[in-house]
Amino acid sequence: MTPGRQPAMDEYGLMWAQRGVWAVCIGVYLAVFVGGIQGGGDELLSMGRAVGFTLVTGVLGKVAIALLSRASLPEEQGQSTDEPGPVGSLLEPADSTNVANQEDWADAA
């Protein structure tokens, strides 16, 4: 990975994606083969079509998983204490910042 980037999917997610590709391949084979047999086609021709469509599905799934494994996202880093400016969340309560000092300065002006 390049600096400042993190993988889009972890190994666990890629493992489940691979399992999903296997499940889709099995589904495609069964759908094409059973559909061909029920449609009155020859068994050998139906099996050939099913194998062909299954191979195409497997190759497309393999390409998709390869792209997913190479995908990356930029790392989101918060502000460090070395950088100038206020550090903290905008959602913190108002008393956690120096708001009281600002109000005192506004009254004095």
C-alpha positions in Angstrom: 0.0 0.0 0.0 1.1 3.5 -0.6 1.7 5.8 2.5 -1.5 7.4 3.7 -3.8 4.7 2.3 -5.4 1.6 3.8 -7.0 -1.4 2.1 -10.7 -1.1 1.3 -11.4 -4.7 2.4 -9.6 -6.8 5.0 -8.7 -10.4 4.5 -11.9 -11.6 6.2 -14.0 -9.6 3.8 -12.1 -10.9 0.8 -12.6 -14.5 2.1 -16.3 -14.0 2.2 -16.3 -12.4 -1.3 -14.5 -15.5 -2.6 -17.1 -17.7 -1.0 -19.8 -15.6 -2.6 -18.2 -16.1 -6.0 -18.2 -19.9 -5.5 -21.9 -19.7 -4.5 -22.8 -17.7 -7.6 -20.9 -20.1 -9.8 -22.7 -23.1 -8.3 -26.0 -21.2 -8.8 -25.3 -20.4 -12.4 -24.3 -24.0 -13.2 -27.4 -25.4 -11.6 -29.7 -22.8 -13.2 -28.3 -23.3 -16.7 -28.0 -27.1 -16.5 -31.4 -27.7 -14.9 -33.1 -25.1 -17.2 -31.6 -26.8 -20.2 -32.7 -30.2 -19.2 -36.2 -29.1 -18.3 -36.4 -27.2 -21.6 -36.0 -30.5 -23.5 -32.4 -29.9 -24.5 -29.7 -32.6 -24.9 -27.9 -33.4 -21.7 -24.4 -33.0 -23.1 -25.3 -29.6 -24.7 -26.9 -28.4 -21.5 -23.9 -29.4 -19.5 -21.5 -27.7 -22.0 -23.5 -24.5 -21.7 -23.6 -24.7 -18.0 -19.8 -25.2 -17.8 -19.2 -22.3 -20.2 -21.4 -19.9 -18.2 -19.9 -21.1 -15.0 -16.4 -20.5 -16.2 -17.3 -17.0 -17.4 -18.9 -16.2 -14.0 -15.8 -17.5 -12.2 -13.4 -15.5 -14.3 -15.5 -12.3 -13.8 -15.7 -13.0 -10.0 -11.9 -13.6 -9.8 -11.3 -10.3 -11.6 -13.7 -8.5 -9.2 -12.0 -10.0 -6.2 -8.6 -9.0 -7.6 -9.8 -5.4 -8.0 -11.3 -5.4 -4.5 -8.0 -6.7 -3.0 -6.1 -3.8 -4.7 -8.6 -1.1 -3.8 -7.5 1.4 -1.1 -9.0 4.3 0.8 -7.2 7.3 2.2 -6.4 7.1 5.9 -8.4 9.6 8.0 -6.2 11.1 10.5 -7.2 13.6 13.2 -5.3 16.7 14.0 -2.1 16.0 16.0 -0.9 18.0 19.0 2.1 19.2 16.9 -0.1 21.0 14.4 -1.2 24.6 15.2 -4.9 25.3 16.0 -7.4 24.0 18.5 -7.4 20.3 19.2 -10.7 18.7 20.1 -14.1 17.8 18.8 -16.7 20.4 17.7 -19.2 18.3 19.6 -17.6 18.8 23.0 -19.5 20.9 25.5 -18.8 24.6 25.4 -17.2 24.7 28.9 -14.4 22.4 27.6 -12.9 25.2 25.5 -11.8 28.7 26.4 -15.3 30.2 25.6 -15.4 31.9 29.0 -12.2 33.8 28.2 -13.6 34.9 24.9 -16.8 36.2 26.6 -14.6 38.1 29.1 -12.7 39.7 26.3 -15.9 40.7 24.5 -17.3 42.3 27.7 -14.0 44.3 28.2 -14.1 45.7 24.6 
